[in-house]
Amino acid sequence: MASYPTGFGLIETTRFDVSSALDSFLDKWRERWPEWAFVERFVGEADRDRSVAWFALLQEFDDMLNASGDTTPQDAKLAWWGEELRSWDAQRSRHPLGRVLEPVRAPWAQLADALPGLIDARDRPADAAQARKALAQYAAAVAAVEAAMFNSKPSPAAAEAVVTQMLALRVQEQAAALPQSFSDEMEWDKALQASWPSRVAGPRPRRIYAVLARGRQQARIRGGEYQPSPAGLLWRSWWAARG
């Protein structure tokens, strides 16, 4: 029997219900990103399930980063995840997502070490530089894991791409994420867009995921509802997948 955290505490699981628990985490991410169904064909078949599991894990961390009010439960979950990620090096996962991700020989301890930084990163930054610096260690760890997971070369540019995507998604989730030097969210969105290339560094799943996130941000800047056409999604994702 194993236990893993949810939004309300720890849940005990047996090997009989791990599959359904895993599906619930994957489906939660797919519900947030329904566009993925149109573009995942550009991810190698062997990497598709792993990509969704990985992005579902990162979404868990994003949610903890964007927590407000009493963040004691989220901080406890981050501490639990630090222990869990370190156990993956020894292939002793407890969380359902570990069943998919644990077999990857990746720098899980580096990611675990970076998780506490998400707590400090909740504070409203003074400017863009401080906003990026607050997430730099975590983003570097994410990029390092992605490089190992998807057989690509880690680079500072890949870590920068992770930071930009996190900041773009964070500003729509948490108003406190707006740097003090910006007058409103639109100004911050435009600044992020200017530093966000249409094709980012990193492995193919990250490049495609970034296309979806960038498209949502562009819709916010235009002030309209995000209604991407399947044809447009396919074209932009194919172009990003080419590397």
C-alpha positions in Angstrom: 0.0 0.0 0.0 1.2 3.5 -0.8 0.1 7.0 -0.1 0.2 10.2 -2.1 -1.1 13.7 -1.6 -4.2 15.3 -3.1 -5.6 18.7 -2.6 -7.1 17.5 0.7 -4.4 15.3 2.2 -3.0 11.9 1.8 -4.8 9.1 0.0 -3.9 5.4 0.5 -3.8 3.3 -2.6 -3.3 -0.3 -3.4 -1.9 -1.7 -6.6 -5.5 -2.4 -7.8 -6.5 1.3 -8.0 -3.2 2.9 -9.1 -4.3 2.7 -12.7 -7.5 4.7 -12.1 -5.6 7.2 -9.9 -3.1 7.7 -12.7 -5.8 8.3 -15.2 -7.4 10.9 -13.0 -4.1 12.9 -12.9 -3.6 12.6 -16.7 -7.2 13.5 -17.4 -7.0 16.6 -15.2 -4.2 17.9 -17.4 -5.9 17.0 -20.6 -9.0 18.8 -19.5 -6.9 22.0 -19.0 -5.2 21.5 -22.3 -7.8 19.9 -24.7 -5.7 21.3 -27.7 -3.1 18.6 -27.0 -5.4 16.0 -28.5 -4.9 17.7 -31.9 -1.2 18.1 -31.7 0.2 15.1 -29.8 0.6 13.2 -33.1 3.8 15.3 -33.6 5.3 13.7 -30.5 6.9 10.4 -31.0 4.6 7.5 -30.1 7.0 6.2 -27.5 7.0 9.6 -25.7 3.3 10.5 -25.8 2.2 8.9 -22.5 5.3 10.1 -20.8 4.8 13.7 -22.1 1.3 13.9 -20.6 2.5 12.4 -17.3 5.4 14.9 -17.1 3.2 17.9 -17.9 0.6 16.7 -15.4 3.3 16.6 -12.8 4.5 20.1 -13.7 0.9 21.3 -13.5 0.8 20.1 -9.9 3.8 22.2 -9.1 2.3 25.2 -11.0 -0.8 24.9 -8.9 1.3 25.0 -5.7 3.2 28.0 -6.9 0.0 29.8 -7.7 -1.7 29.1 -4.3 -2.8 32.0 -2.3 -4.1 32.6 1.3 -3.0 29.9 3.7 -0.6 27.9 1.7 0.3 25.4 4.5 -1.3 22.4 2.6 0.6 23.3 -0.6 3.9 23.7 1.2 3.4 20.3 2.8 2.7 18.8 -0.6 5.9 20.3 -2.0 7.9 18.8 0.9 6.2 15.4 0.2 7.1 15.7 -3.5 10.7 16.5 -2.6 10.9 13.1 -0.8 9.0 11.4 -3.6 11.3 12.6 -6.4 14.4 11.6 -4.5 12.9 8.1 -4.1 12.6 7.8 -7.9 16.4 7.6 -8.2 16.0 4.3 -6.4 12.8 3.4 -8.3 10.6 3.4 -5.3 7.7 5.6 -6.4 4.5 6.0 -4.4 2.7 8.5 -6.6 0.8 7.1 -9.6 2.6 9.4 -11.9 5.8 7.7 -10.8 4.7 4.6 -12.6 5.3 6.4 -15.9 8.1 8.8 -15.0 10.2 6.9 -12.5 11.8 4.5 -15.0 13.5 7.5 -16.7 17.1 8.0 -15.5 16.8 11.7 -14.9 18.1 14.2 -12.3 15.1 13.9 -10.0 17.1 15.0 -7.0 18.0 18.3 -8.7 14.3 18.9 -9.3 13.5 18.0 -5.7 16.1 20.5 -4.5 14.5 23.2 -6.5 11.0 22.8 -5.2 11.3 24.9 -2.1 12.1 27.8 -4.4 8.5 27.8 -5.5 7.5 29.0 -2.1 9.6 32.2 -2.3 8.6 32.7 -5.9 5.0 33.3 -4.8 6.0 36.8 -3.6 5.3 39.6 -5.9 8.5 40.5 -7.8 9.8 44.0 -8.2 10.4 43.7 -11.9 10.8 41.2 -14.8 14.4 40.3 -13.8 13.4 39.4 -10.3 10.4 37.4 -11.6 12.7 35.3 -13.8 15.4 34.9 -11.1 12.9 33.6 -8.7 12.1 30.7 -11.0 15.5 30.2 -12.5 16.7 27.3 -10.4 13.4 25.4 -10.7 13.3 26.0 -14.5 16.9 24.8 -14.9 15.9 21.6 -13.1 12.8 21.1 -15.3 14.9 21.6 -18.4 17.5 19.1 -17.2 14.8 16.4 -16.5 13.3 17.1 -19.9 16.6 16.7 -21.7 17.1 13.3 -20.1 13.5 12.3 -20.6 13.3 13.2 -24.3 16.9 12.7 -25.3 17.9 16.3 -26.0 20.7 18.6 -24.9 20.1 20.8 -21.9 20.8 24.5 -22.4 20.2 27.8 -20.7 17.8 28.7 -23.6 15.7 25.7 -22.7 15.5 26.8 -19.1 14.6 30.3 -20.2 11.7 28.9 -22.3 10.4 27.1 -19.2 10.6 30.3 -17.2 8.7 32.4 -19.8 5.9 29.8 -20.1 5.5 29.6 -16.4 5.3 33.4 -16.0 2.8 33.6 -18.9 0.5 31.0 -17.3 1.1 32.3 -13.8 -0.1 35.9 -14.5 -3.6 34.6 -15.6 -3.8 32.4 -12.5 -2.6 34.7 -9.8 -2.8 38.5 -9.9 0.1 38.8 -7.4 2.4 37.5 -10.0 2.4 40.8 -11.8 5.8 42.6 -11.2 5.5 45.9 -9.4 7.2 47.7 -12.3 4.3 46.9 -14.6 1.1 48.9 -14.6 -1.2 46.0 -15.6 -1.4 42.4 -16.8 -1.6 43.4 -20.5 1.7 45.3 -20.3 3.4 42.3 -18.6 1.8 39.9 -21.2 3.2 41.9 -24.0 6.7 42.0 -22.4 6.6 38.2 -22.0 5.4 37.8 -25.6 8.3 39.9 -26.8 10.8 37.6 -25.1 9.0 34.4 -26.2 10.1 33.1 -29.6 7.6 31.3 -31.7 9.9 28.3 -31.6 11.5 27.7 -28.2 14.6 25.7 -27.2 14.1 22.3 -25.7 12.8 18.9 -26.7 9.9 18.4 -29.1 7.2 17.9 -26.4 8.2 21.2 -24.7 8.3 23.1 -28.1 4.8 21.9 -28.9 3.4 22.6 -25.4 4.9 26.1 -25.7 3.0 26.7 -28.9 -0.3 26.0 -27.1 0.6 28.2 -24.1 1.8 31.0 -26.4 -1.4 30.9 -28.4 -3.5 31.4 -25.2 -1.3 34.4 -24.3 -1.7 35.9 -27.7 -5.5 35.6 -27.4 -5.4 37.5 -24.1 -3.3 40.2 -25.7 -5.8 40.6 -28.5 -8.6 40.7 -25.9 -10.6 38.0 -27.5 -11.7 34.5 -26.6 -9.2 31.7 -27.2 -10.7 29.7 -30.0 -7.9 28.1 -32.0 -8.7 26.3 -35.2 -7.6 22.7 -35.6 -5.8 23.6 -38.8 -3.9 26.5 -37.2 -2.9 24.3 -34.2 -1.7 21.6 -36.5 0.4 24.0 -38.6 2.0 25.8 -35.7 2.7 22.5 -33.9 4.2 20.9 -36.9 6.4 23.8 -37.4 7.5 23.8 -33.8 8.1 20.0 -33.9 10.5 20.4 -36.7 13.0 22.0 -34.3 
